[in-house]
Amino acid sequence: MADLLSLSAVEARAALDAGDVSAPELTGAYLAAIEETGALNNFVAVTADRAMEMAEASQARIKAGEAGLIEGIPVGVKDLFCTAGVASTACSKILGGFTPTYESTVTANLWREGGVMLGKINCDEFAMGSANETSAFGPAVNPWQASDGTDLVPGGSSGGSASAVAARSALLATGTDTGGSIRQPAAFCGVVGMKPTYGRCSRWGIVAFASSLDQAGPFSRTVADNALMMQAMASHDLKDSTSTDAPLPDLMAALDKGVKGMKIGVPSEYVMDGMDSEVVALWEKGQAWLRDAGAELVEISLPHTKYALPAYYIIAPAEASSNLARYDGVRYGLRVEADSLDDMYGETRAAGFGDEVQRRIMIGTYVLSAGYYDAYYLKAQKVRRLIKQDFDTAYETVDAILTPATPTAAFPVGRKVDDPVTNFLNDVFTVPANLAGLPGMAVPAGLNADGLPLGLQILGRPFDEATLYSIGRVIEDAAAFDAVPSRRAGGA
């Protein structure tokens, strides 16, 4: 089994086509891996029977020469994506027992290209969190451990997806990114995570958190695997009014283009208080790698960066307050019976939503209320436009931007549960891209002194994911990051 789990998705596709391994064998290895790494709590539902049925169907298509882009590749699905006939709860009590009759567009695309669904993956409740500790199923755990054996968070909200890919209990996994929820967990777990341009992947069938910020994206162990999954999942979708009909280039071809002649921006505002010195050193090393590969490094300014977090934590809760108003116990999910309709609403929402979700609903309702809308929400939207203008100005002179992915490495489970403001600061480098709707990718680039992974972030122009993959491959090759966590399937 260990040999099968060591294959990248690109390698696995080649082995499947060559007949060196069958899709059912590969799927069986990952189902066994999920069981072996169960203590990490990164899966909340395993669809073993469906997975084997899909693998058998994939094997038939491979033999017939009709293989899709990810034919036979085992995929984990964040529990925010609706999957037909499989419970989809957003890891919240209020959606307990909800089983959609429809498939999200992103997962439908993956299955059409031959992906095999392993099951649903843990996440922060309604994607609200930076550590995967707000889930109704309990926290997911990072397969990397502190030197003293302490359990670490995998990041959030897509922490379960990052954990599963790092632990080799999923070869690929879906995530969503509202303020860094793909890139931050990817950095914490030593894997590759891409947040595409807003509108690149359909949001239809994904449980909404903040509709103007949410975007689906892929997790993988390598940059090439990430490009392959991205090619399979992205599409224009008439069912999503925010989906953009922009042509998707050949992302796999972009991998070998290199960075010679590119100008890479280095924003001075991303040097912040509280950053680990090792993060700064890695950022400088990343700049040297790109310079050695032929890129020109250019210092740039993104002057409104310091306002990104305050603006985000007004806009996102406001949209969450509106989106989560639909969960009232009437049509689906949890219902707590009470003497009146109003009491039923209140009791259901109090019992169904966790503390972090309730906190953000209250903040969002407050900033949208009469007398505060102009002072907070409208002002935050104006700041958002200024942040986007900063990036627009920067991209007049540079092709992409290099930053750290996170200010620190992963921290212990439970350490920041009761400190929401400190938790919010984990997203300091990732939030601006969501406010501006830009693509961003986290690539593992090294280990800190405690042996924990650190990542670099690449930000690009709208709909220019191809350039990010070109740069990501150069960083991946230079970093030669081959460290693996101790708590992984098939490991020591």
C-alpha positions as CSV (number, residue, x, y, z in Angstrom):
1,M,0.0,0.0,0.0
2,A,2.8,2.4,0.8
3,D,4.1,2.3,-2.7
4,L,0.6,3.3,-4.1
5,L,0.3,6.1,-1.6
6,S,3.7,7.5,-2.6
7,L,2.5,8.2,-6.2
8,S,1.5,11.7,-7.1
9,A,-1.7,12.1,-9.0
10,V,0.2,12.6,-12.3
11,E,2.2,9.5,-11.6
12,A,-0.9,7.6,-10.6
13,R,-2.6,8.6,-13.9
14,A,0.3,7.3,-15.9
15,A,0.4,4.0,-13.8
16,L,-3.3,3.5,-14.4
17,D,-3.0,4.1,-18.1
18,A,-0.1,1.7,-18.3
19,G,-1.9,-1.0,-16.4
20,D,0.6,-1.0,-13.6
21,V,-2.2,-0.5,-11.1
22,S,-6.0,-0.6,-11.3
23,A,-8.4,2.1,-10.1
24,P,-10.0,-0.3,-7.5
25,E,-6.5,-1.1,-6.1
26,L,-5.6,2.6,-5.8
27,T,-9.0,3.4,-4.3
28,G,-8.7,0.5,-1.9
29,A,-5.3,1.7,-0.7
30,Y,-6.7,5.2,0.1
31,L,-9.7,3.7,1.9
32,A,-7.3,1.7,4.0
33,A,-5.3,4.9,4.6
34,I,-8.3,6.8,5.8
35,E,-8.9,4.1,8.4
36,E,-5.2,4.1,9.4
37,T,-5.2,7.8,10.0
38,G,-8.6,8.0,11.6
39,A,-7.2,9.7,14.7
40,L,-6.6,12.8,12.7
41,N,-10.4,13.2,12.3
42,N,-10.0,14.7,8.8
43,F,-12.9,12.7,7.3
44,V,-16.4,13.0,8.7
45,A,-18.0,10.5,6.3
46,V,-16.4,7.7,4.2
47,T,-18.3,6.6,1.1
48,A,-16.4,3.3,0.6
49,D,-19.1,1.5,-1.4
50,R,-19.6,4.4,-3.8
51,A,-15.8,4.9,-4.1
52,M,-15.3,1.3,-5.2
53,E,-18.2,1.6,-7.7
54,M,-16.7,4.7,-9.1
55,A,-13.3,3.1,-9.3
56,E,-14.7,0.1,-11.2
57,A,-16.4,2.4,-13.7
58,S,-13.1,4.3,-14.0
59,Q,-11.2,1.1,-14.7
60,A,-13.7,0.3,-17.5
61,R,-13.2,3.7,-19.1
62,I,-9.4,3.4,-18.9
63,K,-9.5,0.1,-20.6
64,A,-11.8,1.6,-23.3
65,G,-9.4,4.5,-23.8
66,E,-11.9,7.0,-22.6
67,A,-10.2,8.2,-19.5
68,G,-10.8,11.7,-18.1
69,L,-8.3,14.1,-16.7
70,I,-8.3,12.6,-13.2
71,E,-9.7,9.2,-14.1
72,G,-9.4,6.8,-11.2
73,I,-7.8,9.3,-8.8
74,P,-9.2,9.3,-5.2
75,V,-10.6,12.6,-4.1
76,G,-11.8,13.9,-0.7
77,V,-14.6,16.5,-0.7
78,K,-14.8,19.3,1.9
79,D,-18.2,19.0,3.7
80,L,-19.2,22.4,2.3
81,F,-19.8,20.9,-1.2
82,C,-23.2,19.4,-1.7
83,T,-23.0,15.8,-2.9
84,A,-26.1,14.0,-4.2
85,G,-27.2,11.2,-1.9
86,V,-24.4,11.9,0.6
87,A,-24.9,14.0,3.8
88,S,-23.6,17.5,3.4
89,T,-23.7,19.4,6.7
90,A,-21.0,22.2,6.5
91,C,-19.9,20.5,9.7
92,S,-22.8,22.1,11.6
93,K,-25.4,20.7,13.8
94,I,-28.0,22.8,12.1
95,L,-27.6,20.8,8.9
96,G,-27.4,17.4,10.6
97,G,-29.0,14.8,8.4
98,F,-29.3,17.0,5.3
99,T,-28.7,14.9,2.2
100,P,-28.9,16.8,-1.1
101,T,-30.6,15.5,-4.2
102,Y,-28.2,17.4,-6.3
103,E,-24.4,17.7,-7.0
104,S,-22.3,20.9,-6.8
105,T,-21.0,21.9,-10.1
106,V,-17.4,21.6,-9.0
107,T,-17.8,18.0,-7.8
108,A,-19.9,17.1,-10.8
109,N,-17.0,18.3,-13.0
110,L,-14.5,16.2,-11.0
111,W,-16.7,13.1,-11.3
112,R,-17.2,13.7,-15.0
113,E,-13.4,13.8,-15.4
114,G,-13.1,10.4,-13.6
115,G,-12.5,11.4,-10.0
116,V,-13.4,8.8,-7.3
117,M,-15.1,10.2,-4.2
118,L,-13.6,8.9,-1.0
119,G,-16.0,10.8,1.3
120,K,-16.7,14.1,3.0
121,I,-13.9,16.0,4.8
122,N,-13.9,17.9,8.0
123,C,-13.9,21.7,8.1
124,D,-14.7,24.6,10.3
125,E,-18.5,25.1,10.8
126,F,-19.8,26.9,7.7
127,A,-16.1,27.6,6.9
128,M,-15.8,30.0,9.8
129,G,-12.5,29.5,11.5
130,S,-8.7,29.4,10.9
131,A,-7.9,26.2,12.8
132,N,-10.6,23.6,11.9
133,E,-11.7,23.7,15.6
134,T,-15.2,25.0,15.2
135,S,-16.5,21.8,13.4
136,A,-19.5,20.0,15.0
137,F,-17.5,16.8,14.4
138,G,-14.6,18.0,16.6
139,P,-11.2,19.4,15.4
140,A,-9.3,17.9,12.5
141,V,-5.6,17.4,13.4
142,N,-2.5,18.2,11.5
143,P,-0.4,15.1,10.6
144,W,2.7,17.1,11.5
145,Q,3.4,17.2,15.3
146,A,5.4,19.5,17.5
147,S,8.8,18.2,18.6
148,D,7.3,17.2,21.9
149,G,4.5,15.3,20.3
150,T,1.8,18.0,20.8
151,D,-1.0,17.9,18.3
152,L,-1.2,20.8,15.9
153,V,-4.1,22.4,14.1
154,P,-4.2,21.9,10.3
155,G,-5.4,25.4,9.7
156,G,-8.9,26.4,8.5
157,S,-11.4,26.4,7.3
158,S,-10.3,23.7,4.9
159,G,-8.1,22.1,7.5
160,G,-9.4,18.6,7.0
161,S,-8.6,18.7,3.3
162,A,-5.0,19.8,3.9
163,S,-4.6,17.2,6.6
164,A,-6.0,14.4,4.5
165,V,-3.7,15.2,1.5
166,A,-0.6,15.6,3.8
167,A,-1.4,12.4,5.6
168,R,-1.9,10.5,2.3
169,S,-5.5,9.6,3.1
170,A,-6.6,11.5,0.0
171,L,-4.6,12.0,-3.2
172,L,-6.5,15.2,-4.0
173,A,-9.1,17.2,-2.1
174,T,-11.4,20.1,-2.6
175,G,-11.4,23.2,-0.5
176,T,-13.0,26.7,-0.3
177,D,-11.2,29.9,0.3
178,T,-13.0,33.0,1.7
179,G,-10.1,34.7,3.4
180,G,-7.3,32.2,3.1
181,S,-9.0,28.9,3.9
182,I,-7.1,27.0,1.3
183,R,-3.7,28.7,1.4
184,Q,-3.3,28.9,5.1
185,P,-4.0,25.2,5.8
186,A,-1.8,24.2,2.8
187,A,1.1,26.1,4.4
188,F,0.4,24.6,7.8
189,C,0.3,21.0,6.4
190,G,3.1,21.3,3.8
191,V,0.9,20.8,0.7
192,V,0.0,22.9,-2.3
193,G,-3.3,24.9,-2.2
194,M,-4.7,27.2,-4.9
195,K,-7.4,29.8,-4.5
196,P,-8.5,30.6,-8.1
197,T,-9.7,33.9,-9.3
198,Y,-13.2,34.8,-8.1
199,G,-15.6,33.4,-10.7
200,R,-13.2,30.8,-12.1
201,C,-14.9,27.9,-10.3
202,S,-18.7,27.7,-9.9
203,R,-20.1,28.3,-6.4
204,W,-23.3,26.5,-7.2
205,G,-24.0,23.7,-4.8
206,I,-21.4,25.0,-2.2
207,V,-22.8,26.1,1.1
208,A,-22.3,29.8,1.2
209,F,-20.3,31.7,3.8
210,A,-19.6,35.1,2.2
211,S,-20.8,35.1,-1.4
212,S,-18.6,37.9,-2.7
213,L,-15.5,36.2,-1.3
214,D,-16.0,32.4,-1.4
215,Q,-14.1,30.5,-4.1
216,A,-13.5,26.7,-4.5
217,G,-10.0,25.4,-5.2
218,P,-7.7,22.3,-5.1
219,F,-5.4,20.7,-2.6
220,S,-2.6,18.4,-3.7
221,R,0.9,17.3,-2.8
222,T,2.6,18.7,-5.9
223,V,2.2,21.8,-8.1
224,A,1.6,19.5,-11.2
225,D,-1.2,17.6,-9.4
226,N,-2.7,20.9,-8.4
227,A,-2.7,22.1,-12.0
228,L,-4.3,18.8,-13.1
229,M,-7.1,19.1,-10.6
230,M,-7.7,22.7,-11.3
231,Q,-8.0,21.9,-15.0
232,A,-10.7,19.3,-14.1
233,M,-12.8,21.4,-11.7
234,A,-13.0,24.9,-13.3
235,S,-15.8,25.8,-15.6
236,H,-18.2,28.5,-16.5
237,D,-21.7,27.8,-15.0
238,L,-24.9,29.5,-16.0
239,K,-26.4,28.4,-12.6
240,D,-23.9,30.7,-10.8
241,S,-24.4,34.4,-11.7
242,T,-20.9,35.2,-10.5
243,S,-19.2,32.5,-12.7
244,T,-17.1,34.1,-15.4
245,D,-16.8,32.8,-18.9
246,A,-13.1,33.2,-19.1
247,P,-11.0,30.7,-21.2
248,L,-8.9,28.4,-19.1
249,P,-5.5,27.9,-20.6
250,D,-3.5,24.6,-20.5
251,L,-2.3,24.7,-17.0
252,M,-0.1,21.6,-17.4
253,A,1.7,23.3,-20.2
254,A,2.4,26.3,-18.0
255,L,4.4,24.2,-15.5
256,D,7.6,24.1,-17.7
257,K,7.6,27.8,-18.8
258,G,9.8,29.0,-16.0
259,V,10.1,32.6,-14.8
260,K,12.9,34.0,-17.0
261,G,12.0,37.6,-17.8
262,M,9.2,37.8,-15.3
263,K,9.0,40.7,-12.8
264,I,8.0,39.5,-9.3
265,G,6.7,42.0,-6.8
266,V,7.8,42.0,-3.2
267,P,5.4,44.2,-1.1
268,S,7.0,46.1,1.7
269,E,3.8,46.1,3.7
270,Y,4.0,42.3,4.2
271,V,6.8,42.7,6.8
272,M,4.7,42.8,9.9
273,D,4.9,42.6,13.7
274,G,4.5,39.1,15.0
275,M,6.0,37.3,12.1
276,D,8.4,34.5,12.9
277,S,12.0,35.4,11.8
278,E,12.1,32.1,10.0
279,V,9.1,33.1,7.9
280,V,11.0,36.2,6.9
281,A,14.2,34.2,6.1
282,L,12.2,31.8,3.9
283,W,10.6,34.7,2.1
284,E,14.0,36.1,1.3
285,K,15.2,32.6,0.2
286,G,12.2,32.4,-2.1
287,Q,13.1,35.7,-3.7
288,A,16.7,34.4,-4.3
289,W,15.3,31.2,-5.9
290,L,13.3,33.2,-8.4
291,R,16.1,35.6,-9.1
292,D,18.4,32.7,-9.8
293,A,15.8,31.3,-12.2
294,G,15.9,34.5,-14.2
295,A,13.1,36.6,-12.7
296,E,13.5,40.2,-11.6
297,L,12.5,41.0,-8.1
298,V,10.8,44.4,-7.7
299,E,9.9,46.1,-4.4
300,I,6.3,47.3,-4.6
301,S,3.8,49.0,-2.3
302,L,0.3,47.9,-1.4
303,P,-0.5,50.8,0.9
304,H,-3.9,49.7,2.1
305,T,-2.9,46.3,3.2
306,K,-3.2,47.2,6.9
307,Y,-6.9,47.8,6.4
308,A,-7.6,44.4,4.8
309,L,-8.3,42.5,8.0
310,P,-10.7,45.1,9.5
311,A,-12.5,45.4,6.1
312,Y,-12.8,41.6,5.7
313,Y,-14.1,41.1,9.2
314,I,-16.9,43.5,8.5
315,I,-17.8,42.3,5.0
316,A,-17.6,38.6,5.6
317,P,-19.8,38.5,8.7
318,A,-22.3,40.8,7.1
319,E,-22.7,38.4,4.1
320,A,-22.7,35.4,6.5
321,S,-25.5,37.0,8.5
322,S,-27.6,37.2,5.4
323,N,-26.7,33.8,4.0
324,L,-27.3,31.9,7.2
325,A,-30.7,33.5,7.8
326,R,-32.1,30.6,5.7
327,Y,-31.3,28.1,8.5
328,D,-34.4,28.4,10.6
329,G,-35.6,24.8,11.2
330,V,-38.5,25.1,8.8
331,R,-37.6,23.2,5.6
332,Y,-34.5,21.1,6.4
333,G,-31.9,20.4,9.0
334,L,-32.3,20.7,12.7
335,R,-35.6,21.8,14.3
336,V,-36.1,22.5,18.0
337,E,-39.8,22.5,18.7
338,A,-41.1,25.5,20.7
339,D,-44.4,27.1,21.7
340,S,-44.3,29.8,19.0
341,L,-42.7,30.2,15.5
342,D,-40.4,32.9,16.8
343,D,-39.3,30.7,19.7
344,M,-38.7,27.8,17.3
345,Y,-36.4,30.0,15.2
346,G,-34.5,31.2,18.2
347,E,-34.2,27.8,19.9
348,T,-33.2,26.1,16.6
349,R,-30.5,28.6,15.7
350,A,-29.1,28.7,19.3
351,A,-28.8,24.9,19.4
352,G,-27.7,24.5,15.8
353,F,-25.0,27.1,15.4
354,G,-21.7,27.0,17.2
355,D,-20.1,29.9,19.1
356,E,-18.0,31.1,16.2
357,V,-20.9,31.1,13.8
358,Q,-23.1,32.9,16.3
359,R,-20.3,35.5,16.9
360,R,-20.0,36.3,13.2
361,I,-23.8,36.4,12.7
362,M,-24.1,38.9,15.5
363,I,-21.2,41.0,14.1
364,G,-22.7,40.9,10.6
365,T,-26.2,41.8,11.8
366,Y,-24.8,44.7,13.8
367,V,-22.8,46.2,10.9
368,L,-25.9,45.9,8.6
369,S,-28.3,47.5,11.0
370,A,-29.8,50.9,10.7
371,G,-27.4,53.6,11.8
372,Y,-24.3,51.4,11.4
373,Y,-24.5,50.4,7.7
374,D,-22.8,53.6,6.4
375,A,-20.3,53.7,9.3
376,Y,-19.1,50.1,8.9
377,Y,-20.3,48.1,6.0
378,L,-20.3,50.8,3.3
379,K,-16.9,52.1,4.5
380,A,-15.5,48.6,4.4
381,Q,-16.6,48.2,0.8
382,K,-14.8,51.5,-0.1
383,V,-11.7,50.1,1.5
384,R,-12.1,46.9,-0.5
385,R,-12.0,48.9,-3.7
386,L,-8.9,50.7,-2.6
387,I,-7.2,47.4,-1.9
388,K,-8.1,46.2,-5.4
389,Q,-6.7,49.4,-6.9
390,D,-3.4,48.8,-5.0
391,F,-3.1,45.4,-6.8
392,D,-4.2,46.8,-10.1
393,T,-1.4,49.5,-9.9
394,A,1.1,46.9,-8.9
395,Y,0.3,44.6,-11.8
396,E,1.0,47.4,-14.2
397,T,4.7,46.8,-13.5
398,V,4.9,43.2,-12.2
399,D,3.7,39.8,-13.4
400,A,3.0,38.3,-9.9
401,I,3.6,39.0,-6.2
402,L,5.6,36.8,-3.7
403,T,4.7,36.9,0.0
404,P,4.7,34.6,3.0
405,A,1.6,32.4,3.2
406,T,1.3,32.6,7.0
407,P,3.0,34.6,9.8
408,T,3.9,31.5,11.8
409,A,3.9,27.7,11.5
410,A,1.0,25.6,12.8
411,F,0.1,26.1,16.4
412,P,-1.2,23.6,19.0
413,V,-4.8,22.4,19.0
414,G,-6.8,24.3,21.5
415,R,-4.3,27.1,22.1
416,K,-6.3,29.9,20.4
417,V,-9.9,28.6,20.6
418,D,-10.9,31.4,23.0
419,D,-8.9,34.1,21.4
420,P,-10.8,35.0,18.1
421,V,-8.8,38.1,17.4
422,T,-5.5,36.2,17.4
423,N,-7.1,33.6,15.2
424,F,-8.2,36.2,12.8
425,L,-4.5,37.4,12.4
426,N,-3.6,34.0,10.8
427,D,-5.2,35.4,7.6
428,V,-3.2,38.6,7.5
429,F,-1.3,37.6,4.3
430,T,-4.2,35.8,2.6
431,V,-7.3,38.1,3.0
432,P,-6.2,40.8,0.6
433,A,-6.5,38.4,-2.4
434,N,-10.1,37.5,-1.5
435,L,-11.1,41.2,-1.2
436,A,-9.5,41.9,-4.6
437,G,-10.8,38.6,-6.2
438,L,-7.3,37.5,-7.2
439,P,-5.8,34.0,-7.6
440,G,-3.3,32.9,-5.0
441,M,-1.3,29.8,-4.4
442,A,0.6,28.4,-1.3
443,V,3.6,26.2,-2.0
444,P,5.5,24.4,0.7
445,A,9.1,25.8,0.8
446,G,10.8,24.7,3.9
447,L,10.8,23.6,7.6
448,N,11.2,25.8,10.7
449,A,13.6,24.9,13.5
450,D,10.9,22.7,15.0
451,G,10.6,20.7,11.8
452,L,7.2,22.2,10.8
453,P,6.3,23.2,7.3
454,L,6.3,26.8,6.1
455,G,4.9,28.0,2.8
456,L,5.3,30.8,0.3
457,Q,2.3,32.5,-1.4
458,I,2.2,33.7,-5.0
459,L,-0.5,36.2,-6.0
460,G,-1.4,36.8,-9.6
461,R,-3.5,38.9,-12.0
462,P,-7.1,38.0,-12.4
463,F,-7.6,34.7,-14.4
464,D,-3.8,34.3,-14.7
465,E,-3.5,31.0,-12.7
466,A,-1.2,29.7,-15.4
467,T,1.6,32.2,-14.3
468,L,1.2,31.1,-10.7
469,Y,1.7,27.5,-11.7
470,S,4.9,28.5,-13.6
471,I,6.2,30.3,-10.6
472,G,5.0,27.6,-8.2
473,R,6.9,24.9,-10.1
474,V,10.2,26.9,-9.9
475,I,9.8,27.4,-6.1
476,E,8.9,23.7,-5.7
477,D,12.0,22.6,-7.7
478,A,14.3,25.0,-5.8
479,A,12.9,24.1,-2.4
480,A,13.0,20.4,-3.0
481,F,10.5,20.0,-0.2
482,D,10.3,16.2,0.3
483,A,9.7,16.1,4.1
484,V,6.7,14.1,5.2
485,P,4.7,14.1,8.5
486,S,5.2,11.3,10.9
487,R,1.4,10.7,11.2
488,R,0.7,9.5,7.7
489,A,-0.7,6.4,6.1
490,G,2.0,4.0,5.0
491,G,4.6,5.9,7.0
492,A,7.0,4.8,9.7
